[in-house]
Amino acid sequence: MPETTRKPIITVETITNLENGDLHELCDATEVAIEDGGGFGWLKPPARKLLEDYWRGVMLIPERVLIVGRVDGVVASSCQIVRPPKNNEAQKFTCQLTTFFVAPWARGHGLAPGMLDEAEAFSRSEGFKTITLDVRATQDSAIRRYEGAGFTRFGTHPKYALVDGDYIPGYYYFKEIK
C-alpha cells in the first residue's frame, strides 16, 4: 500500500499569554531563525535566559501584541504589532509590524502569509489605517513576501545594520489597511 504524506496542521493566532510549552518553543524557534540570519536584530542567539526574559517582557508591554504561527501545535513563527505610544496622537492611526520570523524547519507551509493576514486583521480591528515595517536589505525572502502582500517601500537607510563589520542597508515599508 502506498505511503501517504500527512499535511501538517498550520494555525496562526494572536496570543495574550504564553501557555505550557509556548515559551520554550518560541525560544527554540527564535534561536534557529537567528542562526539562519533572520533574528530581528540579533546576529547570534543570546543566552537562553535573556531570550526567555525578552519574550516574557513582550507579554507585559501593553503596546505590544504577539502573533504566533504553529505547525502541528508547535510554535514555529512569530511577529509583533506595536501600537504607538499614547502621547503620539498625530500617529495614532498607524502601527508597526516587527520581529517577524519563521523558523527554517517550518518554511514552505504558508505561515508567513498567514502571519501577515493575522497582523493586518488585528490592526484593522484596532482601528489602525496603516502598518509600517523595516527589514534588512539582505533578507530577500522577507522583502518579496512584504512587497507581494502590498507593502510599499518608501525609504532606504544605507547604514541600517552592522554585520561582521559591514554596513547593511535597510528598507522601510508601509501598507494602508482597508
N, C-alpha and C positions, 0 to 999 in steps of 0.2 A: 504494500500500500504506500503511495507517495506521501512524503512528509509535508505537512502544511506549515507555513510560517505564520505565526500569530502576529497580528498587528498590535503594537503597543497602545496602551490607553494614554492619551495625551489630555491633560487638563491645565487650565490657566485660571488663577484666582487672585483676587485682592485679599490679603490676609491682615488681620488686626492683632494676632498674637502667634507666636511660634509654638506649635503643638509637638508633643512627643519627640520624635527624632528630627524634626524640621531644622533645628539649629545645626545639628551635626551634618545633615545632608546639605544644607545651604553652605556651610563652611567647606565641605568636600567639593561641591560644585564650583565654588569660588576659587579654591586652590587650583583645580585643574584648568579653569578658564584663565587664571593669571599665568600659569605655566605655559599656556598656549598663546599668550600675548594679548589677551582681551580682559585685562584685570582692572578696568575702570580707574586707572591711575597707578595701581601697584605694578611694579615690574617683577617682583619676586613675592611669593606668598609670605605674608607676615607670620609671626608666631601664632599658633592656634588660639591662644588666649586673647590676643589682640583682635583676631578675626571674630571670635565669639563676642567679645565686647562691642565690636563695631556693629554687628547685626542686632545685638540686644539694644544698643543705643538707637538704632534706626527705629525700633519699635516704640521707643519712648518719646520721639520727637513728633509732636502733633502735625508739623508741616510736611512730614514725610509719610508716604503711603507705599507699602511694599506689595509688589505683584510677583508671584512665583509661578513657574511652569513646572509640571511634573510629568515624568514618564513612568507609567505603571505605579503611580503613587509616590515616587521618589523625586524630591526637589532636584531639578536639573537646570533651572534658569531663574533669573530674576531681573527686575528693573524697579525703579522708584519714580514716583511722581512727587515733585517738590512744589508745594504751594508757596506763593510769595509771602514775605513777612507782612503782618497786619498793618504795619506803618507804611506800606507801599501801595496806597490807594490808586495811584496812577497806573500801576501794572497789575492790579488785582484780577484782570481778565486773562492772564497768561500763567501757565505752569511750566515746569521744566521736567523733561524725561532724562533720567540719569542712571548711572550704574547698571546699564543693560548688558547682560551676558547670557550665553547658552553654553553649558559645559560641552566640550568637544564630543564626548560619547553620546550626547543627546541631539546632536545636529542632524538635520535632514528629516525630522518628524513634524515640522510645522510649528515648533514652539515660538520662533521669532515672530512670525506674523500674528500668532495668537496673543503673544505678549503685547504687541503694538495695538491690536484691536482692543484688548482689555484696558490698556493705558488710555486710549482715546475714549472708550466708553466711560471709564471712571471720570476722566477730565470733563467730558460733556455733562455727566450727571452732576458734577460740582459747579457747573456754570462757566467753566473756562471757555474762552473763544480761540486761544492759540496754545500750542505746545512748542517749546524750544528744546534744542539739544545741541551738544557738541561732541565731536569724535576726532580721534587721531587720523591723519591722512593715510596712515598705513593700514587701517582697518577696512580693506576693500569690501569685504563681505557685508559688514555693517553699513557702509556707505551705500552700496547697491540696495540693501534692504530699505534703508530710510528713503532714498530717492524713489524707489519703486512704490513706496507707501504714500508718496505725495508730499514729502518734506522738501522744502526749497532751501538751497544753500544761499546764504546771504553774506557770508564773510569767511575770511581766512586769517588765521593768526600764524605768522611764519615761525614763531618760537613757542608753540603751544606746549610741547613736552620735550624733556631732555632724556634720551635713551642711549645708554652706553656712550655718553659724551657727545652725541649728535642731537641737534635740534630737529624735532619733527613738527611739521605744520599741523594745525588743527582746523577743522571746518565747523561752522556754525549753521544750524538749520532752524526753520520754523515751519509749522503747519497750522492752517486755520481749521478749526473743528466746526463741522456743520451739523 
